[in-house]
Amino acid sequence: MYYTYVLFSEKDKMMYTGYTKDLRERFRKHQKGEIKSTANRRPLILIYFESCLNQKDA
């Protein structure tokens, strides 16, 4: 199972879209600043996600 997700940055009021196989771990990494593309955009809120059967669909 893969997940497509959308994060909202409270800092710059922009959204970030991504996909992952482990949503909890990926969001934890975003929150800790371990993801380069969102490290300077924290705090982040998970505003949407959906599950997909495979990576291509995500």
N, C-alpha and C positions, 0 to 999 in steps of 0.2 A: 504494500500500500504506500502511495506517495501522497503528499499534501501540498496544495497550493495555498499560499497565505498572503495576507496584506497587513503590513504594520503601518501605524500612524506615528509620526514623529511629533512630539509635543514641542520640541525645540524649533523646528523650521516649518511645521504645519504641512509637511509633505508626506506622501505615501511611498512605501517600498513594497514591491511584490517579489516573492520568491517561491521556491519549491524545495521540498526535502522529504526524506524517508522517515525521519524522526523529528516530529514537530516540537515536542517538549525540549529536546536537547538543542535544537537549532534556535528556538526562542531564548533559551537560557544563554546561549552564546551571544545572541544579539544584545541581551540585557547587560551582559558583562563587558561588552565592547570588544569581543573577540572576532567580530565580523567586520572587515575593513570598510565595506560600503555603508555601514550604519553606525560605526563606532563614534563618530562625531555628531550623530543625530539623536542621541539618547536624551531623555527617556522615550521609550517606544511602547506603544500599546498594540496588542494583537486585536485587530478589528474584524478580521474575517479569515476563515479557512474552509477548505473543502477537501474531501478525500477523493483520490483517483486510484484506479486499479493498477496503473503503470506509469512510468516516468514520462512517456510520450504524452499521455493525457494531461499530466500535471503541467 
